[in-house]
Amino acid sequence: MSRDSFDRELQEIKRNLFQVTGEVRKNLTASVRYLEKRDMQGASIIIESDEMINQKCLEIEEQCLNIIATQQPVATDLRLLFSILQISTEIERIGDYAKGIARISLKIGPGKLIKPLIDIPRMEEIAGQMLDDAIRAFAEDDEQAARTIPARDLQIDVLYNQVHRELITFIMEKPSSIEQTMMLDWVAHNLERVGERVINICERVIFTVTGVSVDLN
């Protein structure tokens, strides 16, 4: 395979990664919006679409492994391919978190939530923007951006702790709300985990650019 052909195949893999990331990003935002609106149909659509996301991530993995097995990529190409494999896995897991939120929405049912959602949508907004910026850093080989993004995860952690404390207080005041309260706490937990996954992506960006493994947590 000529270098031009090899580069075209690499670019196709990257395009596929960007596409599935966009779909996961959309699902993440929609999962929280449907939870707020009590949109059961929308939540069901997210759950159904996750299988397609899983399949696309599997195709990316197969593309990467095929090019590694059949070609002779140089060290920088190998770093890129291994990073794509890892990032694809992180994206798939973020998709699972969005699906998990949609499932929780269905479990709660169409009835009114025990309280308006304030901090949970904010958590999603921050986590989603972090994901956007991390993928942009990967696309642009922007090591410095990848190093600055993880600091925003602290905001998610603060909000998560705030949500957790508030829900515990709610249970103490109204014990009958415990089931829904625990499910909302799990929603916040899923969003907190998204931030951790994005940090992992940032670490892969740095590895791709520099060849050095770092721990940004």
N, CA and C atoms as a LAMMPS dump frame, in Angstrom:
ITEM: TIMESTEP
0
ITEM: NUMBER OF ATOMS
651
ITEM: BOX BOUNDS ff ff ff
-5.0000000000000000e+02 5.0000000000000000e+02
-5.0000000000000000e+02 5.0000000000000000e+02
-5.0000000000000000e+02 5.0000000000000000e+02
ITEM: ATOMS id mol type element x y z
1 1 1 N 0.85 -1.189 0
2 1 2 C 0 0 0
3 1 3 C 0.889 1.245 0
4 2 1 N 0.579 2.186 -0.912
5 2 2 C 1.352 3.418 -0.97
6 2 3 C 1.039 4.275 0.245
7 3 1 N 1.932 5.253 0.504
8 3 2 C 1.72 6.132 1.647
9 3 3 C 0.423 6.919 1.496
10 4 1 N 0.135 7.363 0.259
11 4 2 C -1.097 8.119 0.035
12 4 3 C -2.319 7.267 0.363
13 5 1 N -2.292 6.021 -0.074
14 5 2 C -3.405 5.12 0.2
15 5 3 C -3.528 4.842 1.698
16 6 1 N -2.379 4.656 2.329
17 6 2 C -2.348 4.416 3.776
18 6 3 C -2.94 5.607 4.526
19 7 1 N -2.557 6.816 4.124
20 7 2 C -3.064 8.025 4.77
21 7 3 C -4.56 8.171 4.575
22 8 1 N -5.053 7.811 3.395
23 8 2 C -6.491 7.893 3.14
24 8 3 C -7.254 6.949 4.064
25 9 1 N -6.699 5.757 4.263
26 9 2 C -7.356 4.802 5.153
27 9 3 C -7.352 5.305 6.594
28 10 1 N -6.242 5.907 7.01
29 10 2 C -6.18 6.49 8.357
30 10 3 C -7.218 7.601 8.519
31 11 1 N -7.338 8.439 7.498
32 11 2 C -8.296 9.539 7.564
33 11 3 C -9.729 9.018 7.628
34 12 1 N -10 7.926 6.949
35 12 2 C -11.341 7.332 7
36 12 3 C -11.659 6.834 8.413
37 13 1 N -10.676 6.202 9.03
38 13 2 C -10.872 5.726 10.406
39 13 3 C -11.146 6.903 11.327
40 14 1 N -10.388 7.983 11.174
41 14 2 C -10.597 9.155 12.014
42 14 3 C -11.974 9.769 11.773
43 15 1 N -12.398 9.825 10.519
44 15 2 C -13.727 10.355 10.223
45 15 3 C -14.815 9.519 10.898
46 16 1 N -14.642 8.208 10.861
47 16 2 C -15.611 7.33 11.516
48 16 3 C -15.648 7.581 13.029
49 17 1 N -14.471 7.82 13.603
50 17 2 C -14.405 8.112 15.031
51 17 3 C -15.119 9.424 15.343
52 18 1 N -14.889 10.445 14.534
53 18 2 C -15.535 11.737 14.766
54 18 3 C -17.054 11.617 14.616
55 19 1 N -17.486 10.802 13.661
56 19 2 C -18.918 10.638 13.432
57 19 3 C -19.6 9.978 14.629
58 20 1 N -19.009 8.887 15.109
59 20 2 C -19.642 8.189 16.236
60 20 3 C -19.564 9.041 17.505
61 21 1 N -18.511 9.834 17.639
62 21 2 C -18.425 10.741 18.784
63 21 3 C -19.56 11.756 18.748
64 22 1 N -19.848 12.279 17.563
65 22 2 C -20.954 13.226 17.43
66 22 3 C -22.287 12.616 17.811
67 23 1 N -22.48 11.356 17.453
68 23 2 C -23.729 10.678 17.787
69 23 3 C -23.842 10.445 19.295
70 24 1 N -22.729 10.071 19.909
71 24 2 C -22.732 9.867 21.357
72 24 3 C -22.965 11.195 22.075
73 25 1 N -22.335 12.228 21.592
74 25 2 C -22.51 13.562 22.196
75 25 3 C -23.975 13.971 22.133
76 26 1 N -24.603 13.738 20.999
77 26 2 C -26.012 14.088 20.837
78 26 3 C -26.883 13.281 21.807
79 27 1 N -26.592 11.997 21.943
80 27 2 C -27.364 11.152 22.86
81 27 3 C -27.202 11.578 24.312
82 28 1 N -25.987 11.992 24.662
83 28 2 C -25.733 12.405 26.045
84 28 3 C -26.603 13.61 26.402
85 29 1 N -26.598 14.603 25.533
86 29 2 C -27.414 15.782 25.781
87 29 3 C -28.902 15.432 25.788
88 30 1 N -29.315 14.625 24.829
89 30 2 C -30.733 14.271 24.713
90 30 3 C -31.201 13.456 25.912
91 31 1 N -30.334 12.602 26.451
92 31 2 C -30.748 11.757 27.572
93 31 3 C -31.179 12.597 28.766
94 32 1 N -30.447 13.665 29.04
95 32 2 C -30.793 14.544 30.158
96 32 3 C -32.018 15.383 29.806
97 33 1 N -32.098 15.834 28.582
98 33 2 C -33.26 16.637 28.173
99 33 3 C -34.548 15.811 28.255
100 34 1 N -34.47 14.554 27.788
101 34 2 C -35.658 13.701 27.854
102 34 3 C -36.025 13.368 29.302
103 35 1 N -35.007 13.259 30.155
104 35 2 C -35.279 13.035 31.581
105 35 3 C -36.034 14.226 32.158
106 36 1 N -35.606 15.429 31.817
107 36 2 C -36.282 16.628 32.309
108 36 3 C -37.718 16.715 31.807
109 37 1 N -37.9 16.42 30.524
110 37 2 C -39.212 16.574 29.897
111 37 3 C -40.124 15.376 30.126
112 38 1 N -39.588 14.302 30.724
113 38 2 C -40.316 13.055 30.906
114 38 3 C -40.769 12.498 29.564
115 39 1 N -39.866 12.52 28.614
116 39 2 C -40.125 12.056 27.246
117 39 3 C -39.733 10.588 27.137
118 40 1 N -40.711 9.71 27.276
119 40 2 C -40.446 8.278 27.252
120 40 3 C -40.056 7.796 25.858
121 41 1 N -40.664 8.365 24.836
122 41 2 C -40.347 7.963 23.471
123 41 3 C -38.911 8.334 23.118
124 42 1 N -38.507 9.541 23.482
125 42 2 C -37.144 9.969 23.209
126 42 3 C -36.133 9.095 23.917
127 43 1 N -36.419 8.756 25.188
128 43 2 C -35.508 7.891 25.944
129 43 3 C -35.39 6.525 25.279
130 44 1 N -36.496 6.01 24.764
131 44 2 C -36.475 4.705 24.091
132 44 3 C -35.626 4.748 22.825
133 45 1 N -35.681 5.868 22.12
134 45 2 C -34.89 6.015 20.893
135 45 3 C -33.398 5.981 21.207
136 46 1 N -33.002 6.627 22.297
137 46 2 C -31.597 6.615 22.699
138 46 3 C -31.135 5.187 22.982
139 47 1 N -31.945 4.447 23.703
140 47 2 C -31.591 3.064 24.035
141 47 3 C -31.429 2.235 22.773
142 48 1 N -32.351 2.405 21.83
143 48 2 C -32.288 1.646 20.578
144 48 3 C -31.068 2.027 19.744
145 49 1 N -30.701 3.301 19.752
146 49 2 C -29.584 3.767 18.925
147 49 3 C -28.233 3.314 19.454
148 50 1 N -28.18 2.884 20.713
149 50 2 C -26.892 2.496 21.297
150 50 3 C -26.304 1.283 20.601
151 51 1 N -27.134 0.4 20.097
152 51 2 C -26.616 -0.779 19.391
153 51 3 C -25.862 -0.363 18.131
154 52 1 N -26.374 0.649 17.431
155 52 2 C -25.707 1.157 16.245
156 52 3 C -24.364 1.781 16.62
157 53 1 N -24.327 2.497 17.738
158 53 2 C -23.077 3.099 18.211
159 53 3 C -22.056 2.007 18.532
160 54 1 N -22.502 0.97 19.223
161 54 2 C -21.6 -0.141 19.535
162 54 3 C -21.04 -0.773 18.271
163 55 1 N -21.887 -0.917 17.266
164 55 2 C -21.449 -1.526 16.015
165 55 3 C -20.423 -0.647 15.311
166 56 1 N -20.63 0.65 15.331
167 56 2 C -19.687 1.556 14.683
168 56 3 C -18.336 1.545 15.398
169 57 1 N -18.372 1.473 16.716
170 57 2 C -17.115 1.386 17.469
171 57 3 C -16.395 0.08 17.161
172 58 1 N -17.146 -0.995 16.997
173 58 2 C -16.543 -2.277 16.636
174 58 3 C -15.918 -2.207 15.248
175 59 1 N -16.568 -1.527 14.33
176 59 2 C -16.017 -1.369 12.983
177 59 3 C -14.723 -0.575 13.008
178 60 1 N -14.662 0.458 13.845
179 60 2 C -13.426 1.235 13.986
180 60 3 C -12.306 0.334 14.503
181 61 1 N -12.622 -0.479 15.488
182 61 2 C -11.631 -1.407 16.03
183 61 3 C -11.123 -2.358 14.956
184 62 1 N -12.041 -2.883 14.162
185 62 2 C -11.651 -3.814 13.106
186 62 3 C -10.792 -3.123 12.054
187 63 1 N -11.132 -1.878 11.731
188 63 2 C -10.33 -1.121 10.768
189 63 3 C -8.913 -0.918 11.282
190 64 1 N -8.799 -0.555 12.548
191 64 2 C -7.48 -0.324 13.137
192 64 3 C -6.654 -1.605 13.154
193 65 1 N -7.255 -2.684 13.597
194 65 2 C -6.528 -3.95 13.69
195 65 3 C -6.14 -4.459 12.308
196 66 1 N -6.994 -4.223 11.337
197 66 2 C -6.693 -4.678 9.98
198 66 3 C -5.497 -3.931 9.394
199 67 1 N -5.463 -2.624 9.599
200 67 2 C -4.36 -1.856 9.034
201 67 3 C -3.046 -2.162 9.755
202 68 1 N -3.132 -2.468 11.05
203 68 2 C -1.936 -2.856 11.798
204 68 3 C -1.425 -4.212 11.332
205 69 1 N -2.356 -5.132 11.078
206 69 2 C -1.981 -6.497 10.704
207 69 3 C -1.484 -6.604 9.27
208 70 1 N -2.011 -5.792 8.377
209 70 2 C -1.704 -5.953 6.957
210 70 3 C -0.657 -4.982 6.435
211 71 1 N -0.409 -3.899 7.168
212 71 2 C 0.558 -2.9 6.728
213 71 3 C 1.749 -2.877 7.685
214 72 1 N 2.629 -1.968 7.456
215 72 2 C 3.789 -1.816 8.326
216 72 3 C 3.849 -0.364 8.801
217 73 1 N 2.909 0.005 9.672
218 73 2 C 2.884 1.399 10.117
219 73 3 C 4.118 1.765 10.926
220 74 1 N 4.582 2.993 10.723
221 74 2 C 5.722 3.482 11.488
222 74 3 C 5.258 3.809 12.903
223 75 1 N 6.198 4.17 13.77
224 75 2 C 5.892 4.36 15.189
225 75 3 C 4.803 5.398 15.413
226 76 1 N 4.87 6.522 14.704
227 76 2 C 3.855 7.566 14.907
228 76 3 C 2.479 7.076 14.463
229 77 1 N 2.442 6.288 13.387
230 77 2 C 1.165 5.73 12.933
231 77 3 C 0.608 4.744 13.949
232 78 1 N 1.488 3.95 14.522
233 78 2 C 1.041 2.987 15.534
234 78 3 C 0.461 3.705 16.747
235 79 1 N 1.111 4.782 17.162
236 79 2 C 0.58 5.55 18.292
237 79 3 C -0.812 6.071 17.97
238 80 1 N -0.978 6.574 16.754
239 80 2 C -2.278 7.088 16.345
240 80 3 C -3.332 5.989 16.345
241 81 1 N -2.989 4.846 15.78
242 81 2 C -3.953 3.743 15.69
243 81 3 C -4.326 3.21 17.072
244 82 1 N -3.323 3.037 17.932
245 82 2 C -3.619 2.558 19.285
246 82 3 C -4.456 3.583 20.054
247 83 1 N -4.194 4.859 19.826
248 83 2 C -4.976 5.893 20.493
249 83 3 C -6.417 5.88 20.001
250 84 1 N -6.604 5.703 18.7
251 84 2 C -7.961 5.615 18.164
252 84 3 C -8.705 4.44 18.782
253 85 1 N -8.023 3.314 18.922
254 85 2 C -8.643 2.149 19.57
255 85 3 C -9.104 2.494 20.983
256 86 1 N -8.242 3.147 21.738
257 86 2 C -8.572 3.491 23.112
258 86 3 C -9.68 4.542 23.18
259 87 1 N -9.586 5.556 22.326
260 87 2 C -10.592 6.618 22.333
261 87 3 C -11.955 6.056 21.931
262 88 1 N -11.97 5.175 20.952
263 88 2 C -13.225 4.545 20.535
264 88 3 C -13.881 3.804 21.694
265 89 1 N -13.063 3.133 22.498
266 89 2 C -13.586 2.435 23.673
267 89 3 C -14.185 3.422 24.665
268 90 1 N -13.503 4.55 24.88
269 90 2 C -14.018 5.559 25.801
270 90 3 C -15.344 6.14 25.284
271 91 1 N -15.418 6.37 23.981
272 91 2 C -16.635 6.905 23.383
273 91 3 C -17.786 5.918 23.542
274 92 1 N -17.496 4.646 23.339
275 92 2 C -18.527 3.616 23.493
276 92 3 C -19.06 3.595 24.913
277 93 1 N -18.174 3.77 25.883
278 93 2 C -18.594 3.774 27.28
279 93 3 C -19.431 5.025 27.598
280 94 1 N -19.062 6.154 27.036
281 94 2 C -19.867 7.363 27.232
282 94 3 C -21.257 7.149 26.647
283 95 1 N -21.322 6.472 25.51
284 95 2 C -22.622 6.123 24.943
285 95 3 C -23.431 5.259 25.887
286 96 1 N -22.748 4.353 26.579
287 96 2 C -23.432 3.515 27.569
288 96 3 C -24.003 4.349 28.713
289 97 1 N -23.278 5.394 29.116
290 97 2 C -23.782 6.259 30.187
291 97 3 C -25.046 6.988 29.735
292 98 1 N -25.052 7.452 28.483
293 98 2 C -26.255 8.106 27.949
294 98 3 C -27.422 7.12 27.91
295 99 1 N -27.131 5.896 27.473
296 99 2 C -28.174 4.864 27.456
297 99 3 C -28.664 4.586 28.878
298 100 1 N -27.739 4.556 29.838
299 100 2 C -28.121 4.318 31.22
300 100 3 C -29.053 5.391 31.747
301 101 1 N -28.789 6.638 31.395
302 101 2 C -29.67 7.731 31.822
303 101 3 C -31.054 7.569 31.2
304 102 1 N -31.08 7.168 29.923
305 102 2 C -32.366 6.947 29.254
306 102 3 C -33.141 5.809 29.923
307 103 1 N -32.445 4.76 30.312
308 103 2 C -33.108 3.649 30.994
309 103 3 C -33.677 4.086 32.343
310 104 1 N -32.925 4.904 33.046
311 104 2 C -33.406 5.426 34.33
312 104 3 C -34.669 6.251 34.11
313 105 1 N -34.67 7.037 33.036
314 105 2 C -35.842 7.849 32.728
315 105 3 C -37.073 6.97 32.539
316 106 1 N -36.906 5.84 31.842
317 106 2 C -38.021 4.922 31.645
318 106 3 C -38.452 4.284 32.956
319 107 1 N -37.485 3.957 33.813
320 107 2 C -37.819 3.353 35.103
321 107 3 C -38.605 4.321 35.983
322 108 1 N -38.237 5.591 35.944
323 108 2 C -38.963 6.587 36.723
324 108 3 C -40.384 6.714 36.195
325 109 1 N -40.525 6.617 34.874
326 109 2 C -41.848 6.706 34.282
327 109 3 C -42.22 8.126 33.907
328 110 1 N -43.405 8.293 33.337
329 110 2 C -43.811 9.605 32.811
330 110 3 C -44.244 10.602 33.868
331 111 1 N -44.334 10.178 35.121
332 111 2 C -44.789 11.087 36.177
333 111 3 C -43.806 12.199 36.465
334 112 1 N -44.21 13.102 37.304
335 112 2 C -43.407 14.276 37.646
336 112 3 C -42.193 13.872 38.479
337 113 1 N -41.084 14.53 38.241
338 113 2 C -39.895 14.311 39.056
339 113 3 C -40.088 14.893 40.448
340 114 1 N -39.361 14.367 41.406
341 114 2 C -39.515 14.823 42.792
342 114 3 C -39.02 16.25 42.968
343 115 1 N -38.178 16.727 42.044
344 115 2 C -37.655 18.087 42.113
345 115 3 C -37.17 18.51 40.739
346 116 1 N -37.168 19.791 40.457
347 116 2 C -36.612 20.26 39.185
348 116 3 C -35.13 19.929 39.091
349 117 1 N -34.673 19.616 37.892
350 117 2 C -33.259 19.317 37.694
351 117 3 C -32.511 20.619 37.412
352 118 1 N -31.523 20.897 38.241
353 118 2 C -30.723 22.118 38.086
354 118 3 C -29.255 21.774 37.853
355 119 1 N -28.676 21.059 38.793
356 119 2 C -27.246 20.75 38.701
357 119 3 C -26.949 19.634 37.705
358 120 1 N -27.867 18.68 37.538
359 120 2 C -27.628 17.575 36.599
360 120 3 C -27.482 18.085 35.168
361 121 1 N -28.367 18.958 34.667
362 121 2 C -28.143 19.499 33.319
363 121 3 C -26.832 20.265 33.203
364 122 1 N -26.439 20.933 34.256
365 122 2 C -25.168 21.667 34.238
366 122 3 C -23.998 20.695 34.145
367 123 1 N -24.096 19.573 34.852
368 123 2 C -23.058 18.541 34.758
369 123 3 C -22.929 18.045 33.323
370 124 1 N -24.067 17.808 32.689
371 124 2 C -24.039 17.32 31.294
372 124 3 C -23.434 18.36 30.369
373 125 1 N -23.772 19.621 30.598
374 125 2 C -23.246 20.693 29.749
375 125 3 C -21.719 20.752 29.824
376 126 1 N -21.19 20.676 31.033
377 126 2 C -19.735 20.737 31.201
378 126 3 C -19.073 19.499 30.613
379 127 1 N -19.624 18.33 30.927
380 127 2 C -19.041 17.084 30.418
381 127 3 C -19.097 17.031 28.899
382 128 1 N -20.223 17.456 28.333
383 128 2 C -20.352 17.446 26.878
384 128 3 C -19.377 18.388 26.199
385 129 1 N -19.188 19.576 26.779
386 129 2 C -18.227 20.52 26.207
387 129 3 C -16.8 19.991 26.333
388 130 1 N -16.517 19.333 27.446
389 130 2 C -15.203 18.707 27.594
390 130 3 C -14.963 17.671 26.504
391 131 1 N -15.999 16.877 26.213
392 131 2 C -15.868 15.87 25.158
393 131 3 C -15.631 16.525 23.804
394 132 1 N -16.397 17.558 23.498
395 132 2 C -16.197 18.289 22.238
396 132 3 C -14.759 18.776 22.113
397 133 1 N -14.265 19.381 23.173
398 133 2 C -12.928 19.974 23.137
399 133 3 C -11.833 18.908 23.074
400 134 1 N -12.062 17.773 23.741
401 134 2 C -11.066 16.697 23.717
402 134 3 C -10.945 16.106 22.317
403 135 1 N -12.068 15.915 21.643
404 135 2 C -12.026 15.364 20.285
405 135 3 C -11.431 16.379 19.32
406 136 1 N -11.699 17.66 19.561
407 136 2 C -11.077 18.69 18.728
408 136 3 C -9.555 18.697 18.941
409 137 1 N -9.138 18.524 20.181
410 137 2 C -7.705 18.461 20.463
411 137 3 C -7.066 17.272 19.75
412 138 1 N -7.786 16.156 19.722
413 138 2 C -7.268 14.984 19.013
414 138 3 C -7.172 15.258 17.517
415 139 1 N -8.198 15.864 16.95
416 139 2 C -8.208 16.146 15.514
417 139 3 C -7.092 17.099 15.121
418 140 1 N -6.746 18.009 16.027
419 140 2 C -5.75 19.045 15.722
420 140 3 C -4.383 18.758 16.335
421 141 1 N -4.215 17.566 16.94
422 141 2 C -2.953 17.228 17.608
423 141 3 C -2.542 18.318 18.588
424 142 1 N -3.516 18.809 19.347
425 142 2 C -3.292 19.943 20.246
426 142 3 C -3.003 19.421 21.656
427 143 1 N -1.737 19.202 21.928
428 143 2 C -1.33 18.675 23.231
429 143 3 C -1.685 19.626 24.365
430 144 1 N -1.482 20.919 24.157
431 144 2 C -1.721 21.882 25.23
432 144 3 C -3.194 21.938 25.62
433 145 1 N -4.073 21.886 24.623
434 145 2 C -5.506 21.862 24.919
435 145 3 C -5.862 20.609 25.713
436 146 1 N -5.265 19.486 25.323
437 146 2 C -5.541 18.227 26.022
438 146 3 C -5.11 18.289 27.478
439 147 1 N -4.097 19.061 27.763
440 147 2 C -3.618 19.173 29.147
441 147 3 C -4.508 20.091 29.994
442 148 1 N -5.21 21.02 29.367
443 148 2 C -6.008 21.973 30.135
444 148 3 C -7.438 21.501 30.378
445 149 1 N -7.967 20.653 29.516
446 149 2 C -9.366 20.219 29.606
447 149 3 C -9.686 19.512 30.925
448 150 1 N -8.832 18.587 31.416
449 150 2 C -9.188 17.832 32.631
450 150 3 C -9.478 18.69 33.86
451 151 1 N -8.937 19.895 33.936
452 151 2 C -9.184 20.742 35.105
453 151 3 C -10.671 21.021 35.29
454 152 1 N -11.424 21.02 34.192
455 152 2 C -12.857 21.303 34.274
456 152 3 C -13.63 20.173 34.951
457 153 1 N -13.009 18.998 35.032
458 153 2 C -13.686 17.875 35.686
459 153 3 C -13.968 18.173 37.158
460 154 1 N -13.18 19.056 37.76
461 154 2 C -13.41 19.433 39.152
462 154 3 C -14.795 20.061 39.319
463 155 1 N -15.232 20.83 38.324
464 155 2 C -16.563 21.43 38.384
465 155 3 C -17.642 20.344 38.407
466 156 1 N -17.432 19.292 37.621
467 156 2 C -18.392 18.189 37.607
468 156 3 C -18.416 17.494 38.955
469 157 1 N -17.238 17.292 39.533
470 157 2 C -17.159 16.631 40.846
471 157 3 C -17.879 17.448 41.921
472 158 1 N -17.693 18.767 41.884
473 158 2 C -18.351 19.635 42.857
474 158 3 C -19.87 19.541 42.711
475 159 1 N -20.339 19.575 41.476
476 159 2 C -21.776 19.482 41.238
477 159 3 C -22.318 18.116 41.654
478 160 1 N -21.541 17.076 41.38
479 160 2 C -21.977 15.732 41.759
480 160 3 C -22.127 15.622 43.276
481 161 1 N -21.158 16.108 44.003
482 161 2 C -21.232 16.076 45.466
483 161 3 C -22.417 16.894 45.973
484 162 1 N -22.679 17.999 45.298
485 162 2 C -23.811 18.842 45.679
486 162 3 C -25.13 18.109 45.441
487 163 1 N -25.253 17.462 44.276
488 163 2 C -26.455 16.692 43.966
489 163 3 C -26.633 15.573 44.982
490 164 1 N -25.546 14.874 45.284
491 164 2 C -25.606 13.743 46.208
492 164 3 C -26.087 14.189 47.594
493 165 1 N -25.519 15.286 48.083
494 165 2 C -25.922 15.785 49.41
495 165 3 C -27.389 16.22 49.415
496 166 1 N -27.775 16.888 48.349
497 166 2 C -29.156 17.367 48.273
498 166 3 C -30.144 16.199 48.243
499 167 1 N -29.817 15.158 47.509
500 167 2 C -30.715 14.013 47.411
501 167 3 C -30.79 13.249 48.729
502 168 1 N -29.68 13.158 49.432
503 168 2 C -29.698 12.515 50.751
504 168 3 C -30.621 13.283 51.694
505 169 1 N -30.527 14.603 51.657
506 169 2 C -31.406 15.435 52.485
507 169 3 C -32.865 15.221 52.102
508 170 1 N -33.104 15.079 50.808
509 170 2 C -34.464 14.869 50.322
510 170 3 C -35.028 13.557 50.85
511 171 1 N -34.209 12.514 50.881
512 171 2 C -34.655 11.226 51.411
513 171 3 C -35.005 11.348 52.887
514 172 1 N -34.193 12.068 53.636
515 172 2 C -34.436 12.235 55.074
516 172 3 C -35.759 12.961 55.328
517 173 1 N -36.059 13.919 54.456
518 173 2 C -37.284 14.697 54.641
519 173 3 C -38.506 13.975 54.091
520 174 1 N -38.278 13.152 53.065
521 174 2 C -39.403 12.462 52.431
522 174 3 C -38.973 11.038 52.073
523 175 1 N -38.984 10.125 53.027
524 175 2 C -38.5 8.752 52.801
525 175 3 C -39.203 8.016 51.657
526 176 1 N -40.424 8.381 51.362
527 176 2 C -41.156 7.7 50.285
528 176 3 C -40.549 7.963 48.907
529 177 1 N -39.661 8.958 48.823
530 177 2 C -39.061 9.321 47.532
531 177 3 C -37.761 8.575 47.263
532 178 1 N -37.422 7.612 48.106
533 178 2 C -36.091 7.017 48.053
534 178 3 C -35.778 6.381 46.705
535 179 1 N -36.76 5.709 46.079
536 179 2 C -36.466 5.004 44.825
537 179 3 C -36.067 5.98 43.726
538 180 1 N -36.878 7.013 43.513
539 180 2 C -36.544 7.98 42.475
540 180 3 C -35.291 8.766 42.834
541 181 1 N -35.128 9.064 44.098
542 181 2 C -33.943 9.803 44.54
543 181 3 C -32.67 9.042 44.212
544 182 1 N -32.685 7.73 44.465
545 182 2 C -31.504 6.917 44.169
546 182 3 C -31.244 6.859 42.673
547 183 1 N -32.302 6.839 41.869
548 183 2 C -32.122 6.806 40.417
549 183 3 C -31.546 8.119 39.904
550 184 1 N -31.981 9.232 40.454
551 184 2 C -31.418 10.523 40.057
552 184 3 C -29.958 10.638 40.473
553 185 1 N -29.634 10.063 41.609
554 185 2 C -28.238 10.048 42.045
555 185 3 C -27.387 9.245 41.063
556 186 1 N -27.957 8.175 40.536
557 186 2 C -27.22 7.365 39.556
558 186 3 C -27.028 8.12 38.24
559 187 1 N -28.007 8.944 37.875
560 187 2 C -27.853 9.801 36.691
561 187 3 C -26.638 10.708 36.878
562 188 1 N -26.558 11.338 38.039
563 188 2 C -25.421 12.218 38.323
564 188 3 C -24.114 11.442 38.313
565 189 1 N -24.157 10.226 38.816
566 189 2 C -22.959 9.378 38.817
567 189 3 C -22.508 9.098 37.388
568 190 1 N -23.448 8.783 36.5
569 190 2 C -23.103 8.538 35.098
570 190 3 C -22.406 9.745 34.478
571 191 1 N -22.92 10.928 34.76
572 191 2 C -22.323 12.141 34.2
573 191 3 C -20.945 12.403 34.791
574 192 1 N -20.781 12.079 36.067
575 192 2 C -19.459 12.208 36.691
576 192 3 C -18.462 11.287 35.999
577 193 1 N -18.907 10.105 35.613
578 193 2 C -18.04 9.151 34.932
579 193 3 C -17.684 9.617 33.518
580 194 1 N -18.579 10.348 32.891
581 194 2 C -18.26 10.901 31.564
582 194 3 C -17.019 11.771 31.652
583 195 1 N -16.954 12.606 32.691
584 195 2 C -15.779 13.453 32.865
585 195 3 C -14.502 12.645 32.966
586 196 1 N -14.553 11.522 33.677
587 196 2 C -13.379 10.655 33.813
588 196 3 C -12.978 10.063 32.47
589 197 1 N -13.958 9.679 31.674
590 197 2 C -13.67 9.12 30.341
591 197 3 C -13.032 10.162 29.429
592 198 1 N -13.493 11.393 29.541
593 198 2 C -12.906 12.455 28.719
594 198 3 C -11.449 12.689 29.108
595 199 1 N -11.158 12.613 30.394
596 199 2 C -9.765 12.747 30.829
597 199 3 C -8.904 11.658 30.18
598 200 1 N -9.425 10.449 30.113
599 200 2 C -8.69 9.359 29.455
600 200 3 C -8.418 9.682 27.994
601 201 1 N -9.392 10.301 27.333
602 201 2 C -9.196 10.698 25.939
603 201 3 C -8.077 11.728 25.839
604 202 1 N -8.066 12.679 26.751
605 202 2 C -7.008 13.698 26.75
606 202 3 C -5.628 13.058 26.911
607 203 1 N -5.552 12.045 27.748
608 203 2 C -4.28 11.336 27.927
609 203 3 C -3.832 10.68 26.632
610 204 1 N -4.789 10.154 25.859
611 204 2 C -4.44 9.523 24.58
612 204 3 C -3.994 10.558 23.558
613 205 1 N -4.58 11.738 23.616
614 205 2 C -4.151 12.81 22.71
615 205 3 C -2.683 13.139 22.962
616 206 1 N -2.33 13.296 24.216
617 206 2 C -0.941 13.616 24.567
618 206 3 C -0.009 12.491 24.134
619 207 1 N -0.429 11.252 24.348
620 207 2 C 0.386 10.116 23.923
621 207 3 C 0.577 10.105 22.412
622 208 1 N -0.483 10.408 21.671
623 208 2 C -0.391 10.434 20.212
624 208 3 C 0.627 11.456 19.74
625 209 1 N 0.607 12.618 20.346
626 209 2 C 1.475 13.719 19.916
627 209 3 C 2.908 13.53 20.375
628 210 1 N 3.086 13.087 21.618
629 210 2 C 4.421 13.075 22.225
630 210 3 C 5.044 11.69 22.374
631 211 1 N 4.202 10.652 22.39
632 211 2 C 4.717 9.303 22.651
633 211 3 C 4.921 9.035 24.133
634 212 1 N 4.48 9.967 24.972
635 212 2 C 4.651 9.84 26.422
636 212 3 C 3.301 9.581 27.079
637 213 1 N 3.23 8.561 27.922
638 213 2 C 1.997 8.271 28.667
639 213 3 C 1.953 9.147 29.915
640 214 1 N 0.808 9.781 30.131
641 214 2 C 0.646 10.655 31.295
642 214 3 C -0.613 10.26 32.051
643 215 1 N -0.658 10.658 33.313
644 215 2 C -1.845 10.458 34.146
645 215 3 C -2.353 11.825 34.539
646 216 1 N -3.493 12.229 33.978
647 216 2 C -4.04 13.569 34.206
648 216 3 C -5.05 13.602 35.331
649 217 1 N -5.361 12.471 35.926
650 217 2 C -6.319 12.446 37.037
651 217 3 C -5.671 13.026 38.297
